[in-house]
């Protein structure tokens, strides 16, 4: 889960990862329109960060792993047709990937 203790930490993650990803939408107006993965972390990570068994936390941990790897990250310039339909997700419940 991507729990950001402050806005600067979230901005740094966005600049390092999201700004270089095909899922990050920006209309060129400087506001950005984000990514659903980043958005749900901003909305729910604070409430769920200490609840290890909550299904929402399990889902957030699957989208952005505890080591801050976004499983949906795909850099710009990569052929979308070559991307896997279901990305490999490490450490999923039950040990399956």
N, C-alpha and C positions, 0 to 999 in steps of 0.2 A: 504494500500500500504506500502511496506517496503522501505521507503526512508532512506538510510544510508548517514549521513552527511560526513562520511569519511571511509576509508578502514578498520580501526579498528572496527567500529560499524558493518560493514558487516561481518568481520571475526568472531566477537563475536556471531552474529546471526547464522552464519553457524556452529560454534562449538557447540552452544546450541541446535540447531534444526536439520539442514541439515545432519550433521555427524551421526545422530542417526536415519535417515529416510531411508526406503527401496528405495526411489526414487533417493537418492544421489548415483551416480555411481563413483566408485574409482577402478582403475585397479591395485592398489597397488604400483604404481610408484611414489606416493607422489604428483602427479599433480592434482589428482581428475578430474572428468569429469562432475561434477555438476548435476544439476537438471534443467529442463526447467523452472520451476516456479522461482527459484532463478535467473537464467540467464536473463529472461525477465525483472525482477526487476532491475538488474544491468544495463541493456541496456536502459530501458525506463523510470524508475521512476524519474530521475532528470528532464527530459523534461516535464513530465506530472503531477508532484506533485502539482502544483497550478491550474490546469485546471480541475475543479470539474465535468464538464459535458462531457468531452472527453470520447468516448467509450473505449479507451485504458486504461484510469485511472479507469473507472468502472470495467474493467476486472482485472486490477492489484489489486484493492481493494477487489475483490471477491477471488482472489487466496491467498493473504496475507492481512488479515483484518487490519484496522487501529491500532488495539491493538497488532499487530505483531503475529497473529495466522495464521499459514499456514493451509489452508483448505485441502491440499493434504498430510499433514504430517501423516505418519504411521510408528511407531517405528519398528526397526528390531525385528525379532522373532515373529511377529504377523502373523497369517495365512492369506495370501492374499485373499483366497476364502471367508473369513468372512467379508471382507471390503465391504462397500456399493459401488454400481456402481456409484452413484451420491452423493458425500458427502453433508451434510447439510451445507448450507452457510448462516450465519446470515446477516441481514441487506442488503438483495439484493434489487435492485430497484423494487418498487411495493409492498414491504413488504412480498414477498413470499420467502419461504425457500425450 
